Amino acid sequence: MAAGMEASGFILGHLPFWAVTYGLAAVGWTLMGRFMLQFLVPQDSALYIWRAFRMLTDWAVAVARMLVPSFVAPGYLPLVAAFWIFVLRMGLGILFWSAGWAPRFAPPEG
C-alpha cells in the first residue's frame, strides 16, 4: 500500500478522535493563554487577540463559574476551566481508544 494511502487512513479513518482531541486542546491552551494575558490586558480591551481568546473560551469560563464555589476569584476561572477541559480531553481520549476509534501505535496484525 502506498504511503499516502496509509496517512489518509490514519487521519480520515479516525476523524472524530482528531476533531475532539484537537478541538479540546485548542480550547484548553487558549484558556491558559487567556489566564496569563489577563494580567497584561484590561477585560474590555479591543485588542484582536484578546477578543479572539474571549470568543473561543467564554463558554468554558461560564461553565467553570457555575461549577466551582463562589469564593474562587474570577481571575482564576480560566485556569480552572483549562484543568477541566484537559480532564475531559483525557477521558474522551481513553473512551475513543477503548472503543477502537483512536489510532493505534502499531498496525493491526493481519
Contacts in CASP RR format, 6 or more apart in sequence:
PFRMAT RR
TARGET T0000
AUTHOR 0000-0000-0000
METHOD contacts of the structure
MODEL  1
MAAGMEASGFILGHLPFWAVTYGLAAVGWTLMGRFMLQFLVPQDSALYIW
RAFRMLTDWAVAVARMLVPSFVAPGYLPLVAAFWIFVLRMGLGILFWSAG
WAPRFAPPEG
10 103 0 8 1.000
11 18 0 8 1.000
14 101 0 8 1.000
14 102 0 8 1.000
14 103 0 8 1.000
16 96 0 8 1.000
16 101 0 8 1.000
17 93 0 8 1.000
17 96 0 8 1.000
17 101 0 8 1.000
17 102 0 8 1.000
17 103 0 8 1.000
20 89 0 8 1.000
20 92 0 8 1.000
20 93 0 8 1.000
20 96 0 8 1.000
21 89 0 8 1.000
21 92 0 8 1.000
21 93 0 8 1.000
21 96 0 8 1.000
24 85 0 8 1.000
24 86 0 8 1.000
24 88 0 8 1.000
24 89 0 8 1.000
24 92 0 8 1.000
25 89 0 8 1.000
26 56 0 8 1.000
27 56 0 8 1.000
27 57 0 8 1.000
27 60 0 8 1.000
27 85 0 8 1.000
28 57 0 8 1.000
28 60 0 8 1.000
28 81 0 8 1.000
28 82 0 8 1.000
28 85 0 8 1.000
28 86 0 8 1.000
28 89 0 8 1.000
29 82 0 8 1.000
30 53 0 8 1.000
30 56 0 8 1.000
30 57 0 8 1.000
31 57 0 8 1.000
31 60 0 8 1.000
31 61 0 8 1.000
31 78 0 8 1.000
31 79 0 8 1.000
31 81 0 8 1.000
31 82 0 8 1.000
31 85 0 8 1.000
32 78 0 8 1.000
32 79 0 8 1.000
32 82 0 8 1.000
33 53 0 8 1.000
33 78 0 8 1.000
34 53 0 8 1.000
34 54 0 8 1.000
34 57 0 8 1.000
34 61 0 8 1.000
34 78 0 8 1.000
35 75 0 8 1.000
35 76 0 8 1.000
35 78 0 8 1.000
35 79 0 8 1.000
35 82 0 8 1.000
37 49 0 8 1.000
37 50 0 8 1.000
37 53 0 8 1.000
38 75 0 8 1.000
38 78 0 8 1.000
41 47 0 8 1.000
41 50 0 8 1.000
45 51 0 8 1.000
57 78 0 8 1.000
57 81 0 8 1.000
60 78 0 8 1.000
60 81 0 8 1.000
60 82 0 8 1.000
60 84 0 8 1.000
60 85 0 8 1.000
61 77 0 8 1.000
61 78 0 8 1.000
61 81 0 8 1.000
63 81 0 8 1.000
63 84 0 8 1.000
64 77 0 8 1.000
64 78 0 8 1.000
64 80 0 8 1.000
64 81 0 8 1.000
64 84 0 8 1.000
65 74 0 8 1.000
65 77 0 8 1.000
67 84 0 8 1.000
68 77 0 8 1.000
68 80 0 8 1.000
72 80 0 8 1.000
93 102 0 8 1.000
96 102 0 8 1.000
END
